[in-house]
């Protein structure tokens, strides 16, 4: 198969890029390549009200709203002191947020790209990607090869451009999540709950279908000390949390570990490739910006790709790279102020590093 643009990864960023390309420049052929069949739980369960204009721009908001994702009207946080504080979306001009069934949400976006003419390839893991005389040759694990003029990386944490393009990763911290999805018919608080503790913070969110997710967030070295991969140790720590421990006391099932530290690519675009979503930059889940950021970067990436392929103008790629960098710097400033709001454990490594960091540092190795 030969296409103009191959987008690897059909999460929010990849699908947004495919949709925007097909809506804005339908002359460009697009392949959206996804390793899964959207058949396993996916992290990133809360969508902020700020995502609504992006969904409207992509022409999917009405479909999204009809899908039955649960509205959420605010968050509750025990942050800075032991008392819970509410942040209500009722005062947000764009209305409520939503607790998502992420697999269903991602599938909806990917399927919409197909209705616009993108070729959607599910169950198609990428095993190799190499430059050719006129672009890229992308080998899939199922034996197929895709030839493309341009490669868009929307693979999230995998960030395949680090392997195929030698892109350098700039790492700020090593935050990890150890969480559980479980059935919950207790009608517990539907709001997103965030609760700080000495070595990090917990959060829990209700999901559609009487499901719930609860996770402990800390640094990878602290997680090893706390033995968070061990179900008994994880549960004992949860039981010490006054708010989260009560709401999620029935948590069970396998523990899902996920890297979610702050990082970005040193360069988010080249002459024949671009990275979007978490492949370009990853924000702390505390920001509640992950999915919104992914949608936005996917749309912006499509503009840069379109200009490059239709007019040969690469200034859009340079603007996109500058945008990813400036967005990340702004995020780091906000992140620092949010973490400074919690001063109960100033000597603990987790909190002291987040309150004092002044700059990012470069990862010492380049993945190839």
Phi and psi in degrees as a GROMACS rama.xvg file:
@    title "Ramachandran Plot"
@    xaxis  label "Phi"
@    yaxis  label "Psi"
@TYPE xy
-120.383  129.238  UNK-2
-136.374  166.171  UNK-3
-75.5808  -43.9257  UNK-4
-129.98  126.613  UNK-5
-107.258  120.243  UNK-6
-107.158  120.237  UNK-7
-100.865  116.703  UNK-8
107.51  117.392  UNK-9
-109.439  40.9242  UNK-10
-78.6191  -168.11  UNK-11
-56.5108  -40.0641  UNK-12
-67.4796  -48.9544  UNK-13
-63.7885  -43.9724  UNK-14
-67.8007  -39.497  UNK-15
-60.9812  -40.6598  UNK-16
-62.9947  -44.5717  UNK-17
-64.5258  -44.9318  UNK-18
-61.86  -47.8715  UNK-19
-64.5755  -38.3928  UNK-20
-62.7337  -46.7676  UNK-21
-68.8389  -31.3133  UNK-22
-75.4162  -40.1203  UNK-23
-90.2604  -36.6756  UNK-24
-134.972  72.4933  UNK-25
-65.416  -11.7175  UNK-26
-71.7036  -18.4002  UNK-27
-87.5365  128.71  UNK-28
-84.3001  140.997  UNK-29
-132.064  133.119  UNK-30
-112.871  126.881  UNK-31
-107.976  112.674  UNK-32
-107.565  123.458  UNK-33
-131.547  129.68  UNK-34
-69.3132  -31.6634  UNK-35
-97.1875  -178.083  UNK-36
-115.252  21.6138  UNK-37
56.9  39.4386  UNK-38
-113.229  12.2538  UNK-39
-129.98  153.75  UNK-40
-58.0316  141.506  UNK-41
-122.569  140.357  UNK-42
-74.9579  164.579  UNK-43
95.9335  68.1656  UNK-44
-96.9249  -13.3506  UNK-45
-116.173  130.416  UNK-46
-110.741  125.589  UNK-47
-78.825  159.939  UNK-48
-57.6903  -25.1765  UNK-49
-64.6152  -15.1135  UNK-50
-77.9481  -17.4229  UNK-51
-57.447  -47.5419  UNK-52
-60.1632  -32.0797  UNK-53
-70.0277  -42.1853  UNK-54
-63.9423  -37.2753  UNK-55
-66.2522  -41.8764  UNK-56
-60.5064  -36.5644  UNK-57
-81.2174  -6.40996  UNK-58
76.6592  24.8195  UNK-59
-120.98  2.07745  UNK-60
-63.7852  -42.4325  UNK-61
-63.2301  -40.497  UNK-62
-63.9558  -42.8922  UNK-63
-60.8772  -47.7099  UNK-64
-63.7887  -32.5219  UNK-65
-77.2461  -9.66204  UNK-66
-79.9374  -8.92037  UNK-67
84.8474  19.3908  UNK-68
-64.5075  139.409  UNK-69
-73.336  128.835  UNK-70
-69.8234  144.055  UNK-71
-127.43  133.62  UNK-72
-105.952  15.3741  UNK-73
158.5  -177.904  UNK-74
-126.14  157.925  UNK-75
-124.804  129.602  UNK-76
-130.493  134.696  UNK-77
-101.507  94.0185  UNK-78
-145.397  117.721  UNK-79
96.6161  -29.9821  UNK-80
-156.814  175.666  UNK-81
-75.5925  -15.3682  UNK-82
-79.1653  137.221  UNK-83
-74.0988  141.185  UNK-84
-123.224  135.779  UNK-85
-95.9292  142.758  UNK-86
-124.281  104.625  UNK-87
-91.5175  131.217  UNK-88
-74.3822  -6.8504  UNK-89
-59.1326  -24.0123  UNK-90
-94.9327  4.89476  UNK-91
-86.0472  127.918  UNK-92
-60.8143  -24.139  UNK-93
-94.4529  4.44649  UNK-94
91.4528  -155.823  UNK-95
-78.2669  169.041  UNK-96
-97.3782  -170.051  UNK-97
-143.092  142.399  UNK-98
-88.7988  124.227  UNK-99
-101.382  147.355  UNK-100
-87.3253  96.6772  UNK-101
-61.5414  -40.3628  UNK-102
-61.0665  -42.2637  UNK-103
-68.8121  -38.6922  UNK-104
-62.8438  -48.1827  UNK-105
-63.031  -41.407  UNK-106
-62.9724  -39.106  UNK-107
-60.251  -45.551  UNK-108
-64.6  -45.6002  UNK-109
-62.6045  -43.0312  UNK-110
-65.2997  -33.1358  UNK-111
-66.4334  -37.166  UNK-112
-61.1173  -36.1441  UNK-113
-67.2387  -35.6073  UNK-114
-66.0838  -21.6109  UNK-115
-91.5695  -0.60513  UNK-116
110.515  -1.29098  UNK-117
-71.6004  146.662  UNK-118
-88.1804  114.917  UNK-119
-98.0585  118.706  UNK-120
-113.208  100.488  UNK-121
-91.6317  158.211  UNK-122
60.8548  35.6709  UNK-123
-127.07  78.9487  UNK-124
-71.0319  141.232  UNK-125
-87.587  126.694  UNK-126
-100.3  -26.5722  UNK-127
-160.182  149.145  UNK-128
-142.027  126.644  UNK-129
-133.908  146.222  UNK-130
-70.5842  144.379  UNK-131
-122.238  -176.09  UNK-132
-62.5861  -30.5785  UNK-133
-125.687  31.6125  UNK-134
141.485  -119.037  UNK-135
-134.327  147.023  UNK-136
-114.897  118.472  UNK-137
-112.635  114.04  UNK-138
-92.1625  129.529  UNK-139
-99.1356  153.132  UNK-140
-64.0282  -21.8552  UNK-141
-85.034  5.28239  UNK-142
99.324  -10.5941  UNK-143
-79.9054  155.158  UNK-144
-126.436  133.265  UNK-145
-111.45  125.893  UNK-146
-98.6418  130.803  UNK-147
-141.266  146.109  UNK-148
-74.9363  -29.6718  UNK-149
-141.841  142.235  UNK-150
-114.958  127.195  UNK-151
-113.666  124.78  UNK-152
-97.3151  113.162  UNK-153
-127.849  41.6387  UNK-154
-91.1623  12.2422  UNK-155
64.1147  -133.584  UNK-156
-59.2062  -28.2248  UNK-157
-65.6692  -35.271  UNK-158
38.8511  70.1513  UNK-159
-62.8757  -19.7729  UNK-160
-64.6893  -22.7535  UNK-161
-63.0028  -31.9512  UNK-162
-87.4311  -43.6284  UNK-163
-90.4391  -22.0995  UNK-164
-117.187  -5.39618  UNK-165
68.9887  28.7675  UNK-166
-71.8953  139.307  UNK-167
-86.7467  139.244  UNK-168
-102.321  132.874  UNK-169
-104.1  115.529  UNK-170
-108.959  132.61  UNK-171
-100.35  -45.2265  UNK-172
-150.323  177.167  UNK-173
-122.658  47.8287  UNK-174
-63.322  137.725  UNK-175
-132.208  156.179  UNK-176
-118.567  133.303  UNK-177
-122.114  104.273  UNK-178
-132.28  170.19  UNK-179
-134.895  136.085  UNK-180
-94.1708  136.406  UNK-181
-155.677  158.891  UNK-182
-71.4832  138.79  UNK-183
-147.97  103.103  UNK-184
-108.496  27.9758  UNK-185
-86.8426  -6.2706  UNK-186
58.855  35.9579  UNK-187
-67.0296  170.235  UNK-188
-47.7662  122.421  UNK-189
-78.0118  -9.74116  UNK-190
-72.0533  157.989  UNK-191
-73.4457  128.814  UNK-192
-110.456  129.896  UNK-193
-123.328  131.014  UNK-194
-140.153  117.498  UNK-195
-78.0016  151.13  UNK-196
-143.554  -178.56  UNK-197
-60.4505  -29.7028  UNK-198
-116.569  17.1792  UNK-199
154.258  -139.143  UNK-200
-156.497  155.607  UNK-201
-110.456  152.628  UNK-202
-144.884  154.994  UNK-203
-143.573  145.642  UNK-204
-142.784  138.055  UNK-205
-74.0074  145.852  UNK-206
-121.13  159.872  UNK-207
-58.2614  155.312  UNK-208
74.879  28.6173  UNK-209
54.0742  46.6192  UNK-210
-115.572  162.969  UNK-211
-147.277  149.939  UNK-212
-122.707  137.452  UNK-213
-137.373  138.161  UNK-214
-145.811  148.038  UNK-215
-101.255  129.132  UNK-216
-112.143  124.837  UNK-217
-159.433  -179.815  UNK-218
-81.0273  154.254  UNK-219
-60.1884  -38.0104  UNK-220
-69.7054  -34.075  UNK-221
-69.9297  -38.6753  UNK-222
-59.4751  -38.3356  UNK-223
-65.2604  -41.5807  UNK-224
-64.4071  -35.7473  UNK-225
-85.6076  -5.20004  UNK-226
56.214  48.7943  UNK-227
-72.4053  -13.5813  UNK-228
-74.9553  -18.062  UNK-229
-85.3008  123.556  UNK-230
-60.1475  -38.7787  UNK-231
-67.8807  -42.224  UNK-232
-65.7292  -42.486  UNK-233
-59.5782  -45.782  UNK-234
-66.5854  -40.5981  UNK-235
-61.7998  -39.5359  UNK-236
-67.3301  -42.4296  UNK-237
-57.8075  -40.0971  UNK-238
-65.6376  -17.767  UNK-239
-82.8908  -9.35602  UNK-240
-87.0096  119.056  UNK-241
-60.2323  -38.4406  UNK-242
-96.5959  -59.2004  UNK-243
-61.0561  -39.2082  UNK-244
-60.8958  -33.7457  UNK-245
-74.767  -41.6884  UNK-246
-71.3403  -40.0793  UNK-247
-107.152  27.8657  UNK-248
-65.2076  -17.931  UNK-249
-93.7794  10.6343  UNK-250
-57.6366  135.865  UNK-251
-153.067  -174.606  UNK-252
88.7027  178.627  UNK-253
-67.0085  146.951  UNK-254
-86.0667  126.818  UNK-255
-102.47  118.543  UNK-256
-98.6827  139.267  UNK-257
-148.451  133.137  UNK-258
-75.1789  131.883  UNK-259
-145.71  29.5143  UNK-260
-72.5931  163.012  UNK-261
-76.5112  129.138  UNK-262
-163.644  164.585  UNK-263
-152.661  159.658  UNK-264
-75.6928  141.687  UNK-265
-59.9348  -37.2716  UNK-266
-131.006  131.077  UNK-267
-98.5149  2.88914  UNK-268
-158.201  149.741  UNK-269
-131.588  -171.443  UNK-270
-66.3218  -25.0588  UNK-271
-134.606  19.9587  UNK-272
-152.532  159.76  UNK-273
-152.245  150.607  UNK-274
-115.761  141.377  UNK-275
-135.396  160.153  UNK-276
65.2811  -146.002  UNK-277
-66.9485  -17.8417  UNK-278
-66.5645  -28.2518  UNK-279
-90.1271  -45.6559  UNK-280
-156.479  145.471  UNK-281
-124.492  130.206  UNK-282
-103.482  152.366  UNK-283
-56.3509  132.999  UNK-284
-56.5208  -21.6364  UNK-285
-60.1827  -24.5305  UNK-286
-70.9578  -19.4614  UNK-287
54.9249  29.2628  UNK-288
-111.657  -2.15806  UNK-289
-55.8227  -52.9533  UNK-290
-71.3853  -40.969  UNK-291
-61.306  -44.6356  UNK-292
-61.2471  -40.3191  UNK-293
-63.1205  -45.8521  UNK-294
-60.5171  -45.7058  UNK-295
-62.9737  -46.384  UNK-296
-68.0599  -33.4057  UNK-297
-62.8178  -42.5286  UNK-298
-64.4682  -47.971  UNK-299
-63.9375  -37.6875  UNK-300
-61.3823  -37.9567  UNK-301
-62.2508  -36.9344  UNK-302
-63.3897  -44.6187  UNK-303
-65.4728  -41.6594  UNK-304
-62.7017  -46.7164  UNK-305
-59.3961  -44.2825  UNK-306
-62.9918  -42.1661  UNK-307
-64.094  -44.0761  UNK-308
-81.845  -26.6366  UNK-309
-96.1642  -28.726  UNK-310
-124.13  -8.89751  UNK-311
75.4315  10.8451  UNK-312
-87.6167  111.056  UNK-313
-94.4058  7.98086  UNK-314
-65.0831  -29.6626  UNK-315
-64.047  -36.3952  UNK-316
-64.4863  -40.3716  UNK-317
-67.2854  -41.6463  UNK-318
-62.9057  -41.2138  UNK-319
-61.6014  -44.4502  UNK-320
-61.125  -42.9355  UNK-321
-64.5385  -38.5175  UNK-322
-62.367  -46.9797  UNK-323
-59.0306  -41.1883  UNK-324
-66.8198  -48.583  UNK-325
-67.8749  -37.1189  UNK-326
-60.2439  -40.2567  UNK-327
-69.1962  -41.0904  UNK-328
-62.9128  -43.0484  UNK-329
-61.7224  -42.9031  UNK-330
-59.4813  -43.0915  UNK-331
-61.0411  -38.822  UNK-332
-64.1558  -44.421  UNK-333
-64.6975  -43.4087  UNK-334
-56.664  -44.3946  UNK-335
-61.5265  -43.661  UNK-336
-65.9446  -38.3638  UNK-337
-63.6907  -46.3414  UNK-338
-67.7256  -30.2747  UNK-339
-66.7597  -16.4705  UNK-340
-70.5157  -10.9917  UNK-341
-112.192  108.602  UNK-342
-119.805  17.9664  UNK-343
-77.404  -22.8346  UNK-344
-131.82  59.9457  UNK-345
-65.6502  -22.1657  UNK-346
-88.8284  -12.3978  UNK-347
-73.4872  137.92  UNK-348
-54.9423  -43.8758  UNK-349
-56.3676  -46.4685  UNK-350
-80.5219  -40.2684  UNK-351
-63.5844  -39.4545  UNK-352
-67.1712  -36.9689  UNK-353
-76.5169  -25.0568  UNK-354
-87.0733  -18.7127  UNK-355
-111.644  -14.2908  UNK-356
-61.9196  132.34  UNK-357
-109.276  -20.0283  UNK-358
-153.028  161.598  UNK-359
-85.975  162.214  UNK-360
-130.021  153.461  UNK-361
-85.853  139.488  UNK-362
-63.1308  143.69  UNK-363
-79.9744  -14.5539  UNK-364
-125.68  154.601  UNK-365
-111.729  118.072  UNK-366
-71.1253  138.355  UNK-367
